[in-house]
Amino acid sequence: MSVRQLWEGCDAAVWAQRLDGRTKLLGLFLVAVLAIVVDNPRTLFLLFTATLLLHLFARTSVYKWQVLAILLLLGLWGSMFSQALFFAQTPRTPLFVLLEPTVPVLGSITGGLYVYREGVVYGAVQGLRSATMLALGLFVCWTSDPRQLLKALMAWRLSPQIAFMLVTAIRFLPVLAAEAGEVIIALRLRSDTQVGRKSVVRHLPYIAKPLLARCLRRAQTLALSVVSRGFFLSAARKNELWRNKEKLACIILTVFTLGIAFSKIAYLLSEQGMYFGNLRIVYDWTKLYL
């Protein structure tokens, strides 16, 4: 699988490719709201598991699973490790010591480095939020044609210029990766170096100029193509029909998200003294699951 194919949605399941762009973008936004509102680690883990199930049902290829796993592990590990070391809230329980306060110079400057149990839990919760959005964002990118997203944004009356710039930015990532790979191959052939990681690292400082030149030529071609087709001049555009099943699913998810947000806000207000007896069940449910 080439670098470009790795970041494009050409091998996803048919049902995932046929989903309307409005369904995908609205679902992405609503899940982002849920990831922000929910604080319970178990609920966040269930939300994260649901995003992974979408990849499973969409038949994401093994190579993409590997990329997804690396990105998720790096994000989770970085979040947990950083919070475990620099957790500043109380109470905090040291699990073990990395640097004793009695160590000369570094120990006196830092006051010692400890791994805190509460920091690990807090970092895991924050990492689950970012991992959920990363997994769902890659699902949208790997199962969507750029034209789907462009039509969805324009169906919501977004400016054609802004919509085109957003979709072009997403489309540009796999193209940029493919261009960088071709430039590295050309530099390696010119210098007669063998294939390997060392040769790639060796040529990294020299790819900026040829890569920039290729991007400028591609941008010029794209601009001429857009202008010649009159993309920004067409005033009336027919929007594709949003299927009733997808629309109903979006409505249900929207109502569910609004209910979760209302429960969380009501619970936070009760902690500030605005307590309503009729909402006691809501308070208990929010405390247990949100």
DRENVO-600968 format. One record per residue (C-alpha): x, y, z; residue number from 1; residue in one letter. Coordinates in steps of 0.25 Angstrom, whole numbers, plus 5000, padded with zeros to 4 digits. Each point is the difference from the previous one (the first is absolute). Layout:
# DRENVO-600968
+------+-------+------+-----+--------+
| east | north |   up | num | residu |
+------+-------+------+-----+--------+
|    X |     Y |    Z | NUM |      A |
...
+------+-------+------+-----+--------+
***
This chain:
# DRENVO-600968
+------+-------+------+-----+--------+
| east | north |   up | num | residu |
+------+-------+------+-----+--------+
| 5000 |  5000 | 5000 |   1 |      M |
| 5006 |  5014 | 4996 |   2 |      S |
| 5001 |  5011 | 5009 |   3 |      V |
| 4988 |  5007 | 4993 |   4 |      R |
| 4991 |  4988 | 5000 |   5 |      Q |
| 5003 |  4999 | 5015 |   6 |      L |
| 4993 |  5014 | 5003 |   7 |      W |
| 4989 |  4999 | 4990 |   8 |      E |
| 4986 |  4993 | 5002 |   9 |      G |
| 5001 |  4991 | 4987 |  10 |      C |
| 4999 |  4986 | 5007 |  11 |      D |
| 4989 |  5002 | 5011 |  12 |      A |
| 4987 |  4993 | 5000 |  13 |      A |
| 4989 |  5004 | 4991 |  14 |      V |
| 4990 |  5005 | 5011 |  15 |      W |
| 5011 |  5009 | 5006 |  16 |      A |
| 5003 |  5006 | 4986 |  17 |      Q |
| 4985 |  5003 | 4997 |  18 |      R |
| 4998 |  5007 | 5013 |  19 |      L |
| 4996 |  5015 | 4998 |  20 |      D |
| 5011 |  5010 | 5003 |  21 |      G |
| 4990 |  5007 | 5009 |  22 |      R |
| 4998 |  4988 | 5008 |  23 |      T |
| 5015 |  4998 | 5002 |  24 |      K |
| 5003 |  5014 | 5004 |  25 |      L |
| 4988 |  5002 | 5009 |  26 |      L |
| 5004 |  4986 | 5007 |  27 |      G |
| 5014 |  5005 | 5002 |  28 |      L |
| 4995 |  5013 | 5006 |  29 |      F |
| 4990 |  4993 | 5009 |  30 |      L |
| 5011 |  4990 | 5005 |  31 |      V |
| 5009 |  5011 | 5003 |  32 |      A |
| 4990 |  5007 | 5009 |  33 |      V |
| 4998 |  4986 | 5007 |  34 |      L |
| 5015 |  4999 | 5002 |  35 |      A |
| 5001 |  5013 | 5006 |  36 |      I |
| 4987 |  4999 | 5009 |  37 |      V |
| 5003 |  4985 | 5005 |  38 |      V |
| 5010 |  4999 | 5012 |  39 |      D |
| 4998 |  4985 | 5004 |  40 |      N |
| 5011 |  4991 | 4995 |  41 |      P |
| 4991 |  4989 | 4997 |  42 |      R |
| 4990 |  5008 | 4992 |  43 |      T |
| 5012 |  5006 | 4992 |  44 |      L |
| 5006 |  4986 | 4998 |  45 |      F |
| 4986 |  4995 | 4994 |  46 |      L |
| 5000 |  5013 | 4991 |  47 |      L |
| 5014 |  4997 | 4995 |  48 |      F |
| 4996 |  4985 | 4998 |  49 |      T |
| 4989 |  5004 | 4992 |  50 |      A |
| 5009 |  5008 | 4990 |  51 |      T |
| 5009 |  4988 | 4999 |  52 |      L |
| 4988 |  4991 | 4996 |  53 |      L |
| 4997 |  5010 | 4989 |  54 |      L |
| 5013 |  4997 | 4994 |  55 |      H |
| 4998 |  4985 | 5002 |  56 |      L |
| 4986 |  5001 | 4993 |  57 |      F |
| 5006 |  5009 | 4989 |  58 |      A |
| 5011 |  4989 | 4997 |  59 |      R |
| 5012 |  5009 | 5003 |  60 |      T |
| 5012 |  4994 | 4994 |  61 |      S |
| 5011 |  4994 | 5008 |  62 |      V |
| 5010 |  5011 | 4996 |  63 |      Y |
| 4990 |  5010 | 5005 |  64 |      K |
| 4998 |  4993 | 5013 |  65 |      W |
| 5015 |  5000 | 5002 |  66 |      Q |
| 5001 |  5015 | 4998 |  67 |      V |
| 4987 |  5002 | 5009 |  68 |      L |
| 5007 |  4992 | 5011 |  69 |      A |
| 5013 |  5007 | 4999 |  70 |      I |
| 4993 |  5014 | 5001 |  71 |      L |
| 4991 |  4996 | 5011 |  72 |      L |
| 5011 |  4993 | 5008 |  73 |      L |
| 5009 |  5013 | 4999 |  74 |      L |
| 4988 |  5009 | 5004 |  75 |      G |
| 4996 |  4992 | 5012 |  76 |      L |
| 5014 |  4997 | 5005 |  77 |      W |
| 5004 |  5015 | 4998 |  78 |      G |
| 4988 |  5004 | 5008 |  79 |      S |
| 5001 |  4990 | 5011 |  80 |      M |
| 5015 |  5002 | 5002 |  81 |      F |
| 5000 |  5015 | 5000 |  82 |      S |
| 4988 |  5001 | 5010 |  83 |      Q |
| 5007 |  4989 | 5009 |  84 |      A |
| 5012 |  5009 | 5001 |  85 |      L |
| 4994 |  5014 | 5001 |  86 |      F |
| 4987 |  4998 | 5007 |  87 |      F |
| 4998 |  5012 | 5009 |  88 |      A |
| 4987 |  4997 | 5006 |  89 |      Q |
| 4997 |  4994 | 5014 |  90 |      T |
| 4999 |  4990 | 5005 |  91 |      P |
| 5011 |  4993 | 4992 |  92 |      R |
| 5006 |  4986 | 5004 |  93 |      T |
| 5015 |  4997 | 4995 |  94 |      P |
| 5001 |  4987 | 4994 |  95 |      L |
| 5015 |  5000 | 4999 |  96 |      F |
| 5012 |  5010 | 4999 |  97 |      V |
| 5007 |  5003 | 4987 |  98 |      L |
| 5010 |  5011 | 5006 |  99 |      L |
| 5002 |  5001 | 5015 | 100 |      E |
| 5000 |  5015 | 5006 | 101 |      P |
| 5014 |  4997 | 5006 | 102 |      T |
| 5006 |  4998 | 4986 | 103 |      V |
| 5010 |  5012 | 4998 | 104 |      P |
| 4996 |  5011 | 4991 | 105 |      V |
| 4988 |  4993 | 4993 | 106 |      L |
| 4994 |  4996 | 5013 | 107 |      G |
| 5001 |  5013 | 5006 | 108 |      S |
| 4994 |  5007 | 4988 | 109 |      I |
| 4988 |  4991 | 4997 | 110 |      T |
| 4997 |  4996 | 5014 | 111 |      G |
| 5000 |  4986 | 4995 | 112 |      G |
| 4993 |  4993 | 4990 | 113 |      L |
| 4988 |  4991 | 5004 | 114 |      Y |
| 4990 |  4991 | 4992 | 115 |      V |
| 4987 |  5003 | 5006 | 116 |      Y |
| 4988 |  4990 | 5000 | 117 |      R |
| 4989 |  5011 | 4998 | 118 |      E |
| 5009 |  5006 | 4989 | 119 |      G |
| 4999 |  4987 | 4992 | 120 |      V |
| 4985 |  4999 | 5001 | 121 |      V |
| 4998 |  5015 | 4996 | 122 |      Y |
| 5010 |  4998 | 4988 | 123 |      G |
| 4992 |  4987 | 4996 | 124 |      A |
| 4987 |  5008 | 5000 | 125 |      V |
| 5006 |  5011 | 4992 | 126 |      Q |
| 5006 |  4991 | 4991 | 127 |      G |
| 4987 |  4992 | 4997 | 128 |      L |
| 4994 |  5013 | 4996 | 129 |      R |
| 5011 |  5003 | 4990 | 130 |      S |
| 5000 |  4985 | 4995 | 131 |      A |
| 4985 |  5000 | 4998 | 132 |      T |
| 5001 |  5013 | 4991 | 133 |      M |
| 5012 |  4994 | 4993 | 134 |      L |
| 4994 |  4987 | 4997 | 135 |      A |
| 4987 |  5006 | 4995 | 136 |      L |
| 5007 |  5011 | 4992 | 137 |      G |
| 5008 |  4989 | 4993 | 138 |      L |
| 4987 |  4993 | 4997 | 139 |      F |
| 4994 |  5012 | 4994 | 140 |      V |
| 5013 |  5002 | 4991 | 141 |      C |
| 5002 |  4986 | 4996 | 142 |      W |
| 4985 |  4997 | 4996 | 143 |      T |
| 4997 |  5014 | 4993 | 144 |      S |
| 5003 |  5005 | 4987 | 145 |      D |
| 5004 |  5015 | 5000 | 146 |      P |
| 4988 |  5003 | 4992 | 147 |      R |
| 4990 |  4994 | 5010 | 148 |      Q |
| 5006 |  5010 | 5011 | 149 |      L |
| 4999 |  5011 | 4990 | 150 |      L |
| 4986 |  4998 | 4996 | 151 |      K |
| 4996 |  4999 | 5015 | 152 |      A |
| 5007 |  5013 | 5004 | 153 |      L |
| 4993 |  5007 | 4988 | 154 |      M |
| 4987 |  4994 | 5004 | 155 |      A |
| 5001 |  5007 | 5013 | 156 |      W |
| 5001 |  5013 | 4993 | 157 |      R |
| 5015 |  5002 | 5003 | 158 |      L |
| 5008 |  5009 | 4991 | 159 |      S |
| 5005 |  4992 | 4987 | 160 |      P |
| 5014 |  5006 | 5002 | 161 |      Q |
| 5001 |  4996 | 5015 | 162 |      I |
| 4994 |  4986 | 4997 | 163 |      A |
| 5010 |  4998 | 4989 | 164 |      F |
| 5011 |  5004 | 5008 | 165 |      M |
| 4996 |  4991 | 5012 | 166 |      L |
| 4999 |  4988 | 4991 | 167 |      V |
| 5013 |  5003 | 4992 | 168 |      T |
| 5007 |  5000 | 5013 | 169 |      A |
| 4995 |  4986 | 5003 | 170 |      I |
| 5003 |  4995 | 4986 | 171 |      R |
| 5014 |  5007 | 5000 | 172 |      F |
| 5005 |  4990 | 5012 | 173 |      L |
| 5001 |  4987 | 4991 | 174 |      P |
| 5005 |  5008 | 4988 | 175 |      V |
| 5011 |  5007 | 5009 | 176 |      L |
| 5004 |  4986 | 5005 | 177 |      A |
| 5001 |  4994 | 4987 | 178 |      A |
| 5008 |  5012 | 4994 | 179 |      E |
| 5010 |  4999 | 5012 | 180 |      A |
| 5002 |  4985 | 4997 | 181 |      G |
| 5003 |  5003 | 4985 | 182 |      E |
| 5010 |  5011 | 5004 | 183 |      V |
| 5007 |  4991 | 5010 | 184 |      I |
| 5001 |  4989 | 4989 | 185 |      I |
| 5005 |  5010 | 4990 | 186 |      A |
| 5011 |  5005 | 5010 | 187 |      L |
| 5004 |  4986 | 5004 | 188 |      R |
| 5001 |  4996 | 4985 | 189 |      L |
| 5009 |  5012 | 4997 | 190 |      R |
| 5009 |  4998 | 5012 | 191 |      S |
| 5001 |  4985 | 4997 | 192 |      D |
| 4996 |  4996 | 5015 | 193 |      T |
| 4994 |  4987 | 5004 | 194 |      Q |
| 4986 |  4999 | 5005 | 195 |      V |
| 4998 |  5001 | 5015 | 196 |      G |
| 4996 |  5009 | 5011 | 197 |      R |
| 5014 |  5007 | 5001 | 198 |      K |
| 4999 |  5004 | 4985 | 199 |      S |
| 4986 |  5006 | 5003 | 200 |      V |
| 5006 |  5008 | 5012 | 201 |      V |
| 5012 |  5004 | 4992 | 202 |      R |
| 4991 |  5007 | 4989 | 203 |      H |
| 4990 |  5006 | 5009 | 204 |      L |
| 5007 |  5014 | 5000 | 205 |      P |
| 5000 |  5001 | 4985 | 206 |      Y |
| 4985 |  4997 | 4997 | 207 |      I |
| 4995 |  5013 | 5003 | 208 |      A |
| 5003 |  5008 | 4987 | 209 |      K |
| 4995 |  4989 | 4990 | 210 |      P |
| 4988 |  4997 | 5008 | 211 |      L |
| 4996 |  5015 | 5001 | 212 |      L |
| 5002 |  5001 | 4985 | 213 |      A |
| 4991 |  4988 | 4997 | 214 |      R |
| 4990 |  5005 | 5010 | 215 |      C |
| 5000 |  5014 | 4993 | 216 |      L |
| 4998 |  4993 | 4986 | 217 |      R |
| 4989 |  4991 | 5005 | 218 |      R |
| 4993 |  5012 | 5006 | 219 |      A |
| 5001 |  5008 | 4987 | 220 |      Q |
| 4994 |  4989 | 4992 | 221 |      T |
| 4989 |  4998 | 5011 | 222 |      L |
| 4997 |  5015 | 4999 | 223 |      A |
| 4999 |  5000 | 4985 | 224 |      L |
| 4991 |  4988 | 5001 | 225 |      S |
| 4990 |  5006 | 5010 | 226 |      V |
| 4999 |  5013 | 4992 | 227 |      V |
| 4998 |  4994 | 4987 | 228 |      S |
| 4989 |  4992 | 5005 | 229 |      R |
| 4993 |  5012 | 5007 | 230 |      G |
| 4999 |  4994 | 5013 | 231 |      F |
| 4999 |  5013 | 5008 | 232 |      F |
| 4991 |  5006 | 4990 | 233 |      L |
| 4988 |  4990 | 5000 | 234 |      S |
| 4989 |  5006 | 5009 | 235 |      A |
| 4990 |  4989 | 5000 | 236 |      A |
| 5004 |  4986 | 5003 | 237 |      R |
| 4991 |  4988 | 5002 | 238 |      K |
| 5003 |  4993 | 5013 | 239 |      N |
| 5000 |  4985 | 5001 | 240 |      E |
| 4988 |  4994 | 5007 | 241 |      L |
| 5003 |  4997 | 5015 | 242 |      W |
| 4995 |  4986 | 5002 | 243 |      R |
| 4989 |  4999 | 5010 | 244 |      N |
| 5007 |  4989 | 5008 | 245 |      K |
| 5013 |  5008 | 5002 | 246 |      E |
| 4992 |  5012 | 5003 | 247 |      K |
| 4992 |  4993 | 5011 | 248 |      L |
| 5013 |  4994 | 5006 | 249 |      A |
| 5006 |  5014 | 5000 | 250 |      C |
| 4987 |  5005 | 5007 | 251 |      I |
| 5001 |  4989 | 5011 | 252 |      I |
| 5015 |  5003 | 5002 | 253 |      L |
| 4997 |  5015 | 5001 | 254 |      T |
| 4989 |  4998 | 5010 | 255 |      V |
| 5009 |  4990 | 5008 | 256 |      F |
| 5011 |  5010 | 5000 | 257 |      T |
| 4992 |  5011 | 5005 | 258 |      L |
| 4994 |  4991 | 5011 | 259 |      G |
| 5014 |  4997 | 5005 | 260 |      I |
| 5004 |  5014 | 4999 | 261 |      A |
| 4988 |  5005 | 5008 | 262 |      F |
| 5002 |  4989 | 5011 | 263 |      S |
| 5015 |  5004 | 5002 | 264 |      K |
| 4996 |  5015 | 5000 | 265 |      I |
| 4989 |  4997 | 5011 | 266 |      A |
| 5010 |  4992 | 5008 | 267 |      Y |
| 5010 |  5011 | 5000 | 268 |      L |
| 4990 |  5010 | 5004 | 269 |      L |
| 4995 |  4992 | 5011 | 270 |      S |
| 5014 |  5000 | 5006 | 271 |      E |
| 5000 |  5015 | 5000 | 272 |      Q |
| 4987 |  5000 | 5008 | 273 |      G |
| 4989 |  5000 | 4989 | 274 |      M |
| 4994 |  4987 | 5004 | 275 |      Y |
| 4986 |  4995 | 4995 | 276 |      F |
| 4994 |  4988 | 5007 | 277 |      G |
| 4993 |  4996 | 4987 | 278 |      N |
| 5013 |  4997 | 4994 | 279 |      L |
| 5006 |  4991 | 5010 | 280 |      R |
| 4999 |  4988 | 4991 | 281 |      I |
| 5008 |  5008 | 4989 | 282 |      V |
| 5010 |  5004 | 5011 | 283 |      Y |
| 5002 |  4986 | 5004 | 284 |      D |
| 5001 |  4995 | 4986 | 285 |      W |
| 5010 |  5011 | 4996 | 286 |      T |
| 5009 |  4997 | 5012 | 287 |      K |
| 5001 |  4985 | 4997 | 288 |      L |
| 5002 |  5000 | 4985 | 289 |      Y |
| 5004 |  5014 | 4996 | 290 |      L |
+------+-------+------+-----+--------+
***
